[in-house]
């Protein structure tokens, strides 16, 4: 068989073989009137991909094709689809479906829909599997397919579809803008974008890092100053200083959270988008009392935020720092292994899909 009945992608079979990729046939969900098929040009490599294939976020049954930062060409468009036409360059992020009719969806919070379907490692109600973007095609509901602004190169746009929206949405929902002081913890794949978005939104932005060698990068990306959290008593002079702290590190399980929360203004938020495999450190109720601090978190963003984020990136020249790798068994292996040990500054995008899979429709 072949497209449109089957796709083909690079997969792993279990967490025990998390870095052993091979090509496999993938069976997509049945095509419906609101669906869009995308022939994939490139796909980002996200920390979520590594947490998933290693089993850090739970076991899975293979074959599993990951990848949820997809850019490509719309090649099949359902008859009820609006705003997307064949030939458009489009992107798909970490969600491909929601019911769009529950109270949560109707409040423009479809990224929290209890019936939502993640881009991969998820099942539709009919039992069909959702497959990720390390493949030749992806099928998604039109609401989760976005036109890519012309100003954004495909390999640059790809990481914005997960890392970008994951950092942009909480900043906007927290009212970040002029007059606000924001701290970004963890200057990596998420954090280096959070700095740029916070600066573009008009906030006084600081980087918090345990790596002094990232100081120059952080300032170039928009940080007013850099706070090195390995220094003794680093938090003392920043007590009650920050309106919002966005934690982009996935090592929160090793943090002294009480210290990080002490730098918040009264009622400020320590907001997590970096999601560690391990539980958070134990905390006491009194850790929240001195400044009425809030410990919060979020998942992706909604449709409107995705469109606004992509346009802001195009207008302001916001771009992830990207290293490209040609997709192959070895390329996928190299990508996940290097992300696992943080050997990347700051994102990977897998490219060369047409060379491997050929051009379809």
Secondary structure, 3 states (H helix, E strand, C coil): CCCCCCEEEEEECCHHHCCCCEEEEECCCCCCCCEEEEEEEEEEECHHHHHHHCCCCCCCCCCECCCCCEEEEEEEECCCCCCCCCCCEEEECCEEECCCCCHHHHCCCHHHCCCCEECCCEECCCCCEECCCCECEEEEEHHHEEECCCCCCHHHHHHHHHHHHHHHHHHHHCCCCCCCEEEEECCCCCHHHHHHHHHHCCCEEEEEECCHHHHHHHHHCCCCEEEECCCCCCCHHHCCCEEEEEECCCCHHHCCHHHHHCCEEEEEEEEECCCCCCCCCCCCHHHHCCCCCEEEECCCCCHHHHHHHHHHHHHHCCCCCEEEEECCHHHHHHHHHHHHCCCCCCEEEEECHHHHHCCCC
